[in-house]
Amino acid sequence: MNGVYFNSTNPPPPGLAYGPSAACTLETCSLVWSVLGYRPSLPANALFMTLFTVALLVHAYQGWRYKTWFFAEAVISGCICEIIGYGGRLILYHSPFNFKGFIVQIVTITLGPAFISGAIYVLLSQVIQHLSTTCSRFSPRVFYLLFIPCDLVSLILQAAGGAVSSVSVGQNPVGIACTLAGLAFQVFTLTLFIALSLDYALRYARFRNTTIVKPSTKQQEESLESNSEHSNAGTATREMDTDPLTRRFKVFVLLLALAVLCILVRCCYRIAELKDGYQGLLFHDEATFIGLESLYVLASPL
C-alpha cells in the first residue's frame, strides 16, 4: 500500500478492509473501516468466553450424572457456539480486519441462543407432567412436537443466513434477511411459548383453588428438577396430599421464566441491530452488544 494510511476521511480500496483478501492492519487503516467499527474488548470477551466454558463443563457433568441428555446436549451446543463466537471476537481484537474471525463470531453468537431455547422448550412438558396434565389444553407431548420443530426452523434460517453472508463476503442482503427471518421466527416461537405457559399457569391456579390436584410421581418431579438443580432419584409414588408447588420448584419456575425473557429481549435486540445490515449504529456499539447480547445470553444457561 506504499506507506499510505487510510484514515477516517481516506477510505481504502474495496476489498482491502473487509473480505477474505483484506490486507488492512491497525498500522495501515483506521478502525472505522473495519466491519465492526471498533476493536472488541479483550477483557470482556475473554471473560464471557471463560464463563460460557464454565457453564458448558457444569452442564456436561450434571447431564452425565443425572441423565438429562437432551437438556444438557442442547445447552452444551449453545455454550459451544458462544465459546467459538467469543473466540472469534478475540481474533478481531488482535486483527480487527480479519474476515474469518468476523464470520465466526457473527454466525456462532447468533446461533447459540437457539440451542438454549430448545432446551427450555422441553421443560414446559415436564412442568405440566409434574403439576397436572388434566389442567393442560394439550397433551405434554404436543409441546415437544410444536416447539422443537419451530426451534429447528429458526436454527436453519439463521445458519443459512450466516452461510450466505460468508460466501458473499457480506455483500448479499439475502444473508442478513435470512438471519433476520430466523430471529423473528424465534421471537414468534418464544412469544407463543410464553402465551401457552401463562395459559397453563392460569388454568392450573383455577383448578388448584377448586379441587385437589393429583400430584405426579416422584420420578417425574425429580426428573424435572434435575434440569434446573440436577437431582434425579426415586420412582415411588408420592403421597396424594403432597403439594407439588415446593419452594424448590417455585425457584425453578422463576429461573425458567427469567431465562425465557432474557433470550426474548436478546432476540429483539439482534433484530434491531441487524435491520440496517452491517452499517447500522447498533451494530457498531459494543457496549450495547455486551449489555443486551452477552449478559442476557449468559444468564439463560446459568
ABEGO torsion letter per residue (X at the ends): XGGBBBBAABBBBBGAABEAABABBAAABBAAABAAGBBBBAAAAAAAAAAAAAAAAAAAAAAAAAGBAAAAAAAAAAAAAAAAAAAAAAAAAABAABAAAAAAAAAAAAAAAAAAAAAAAAAAAAAAAAABAAABABBAAAAAAAAAAAAAAAAAAAAAAAAAAAAAGGABAAAAAAAAAAAAAAAAAAAAAAAAAAAAAAAAAAAAAABBBBBBBAAAAAAAAAAAAGBBBEABBBBAABBABBAAAAAAAAAAAAAAAAAAAAAAAAAAAAAAEAABAAAABAAAAAAAAAAAAAAAAX
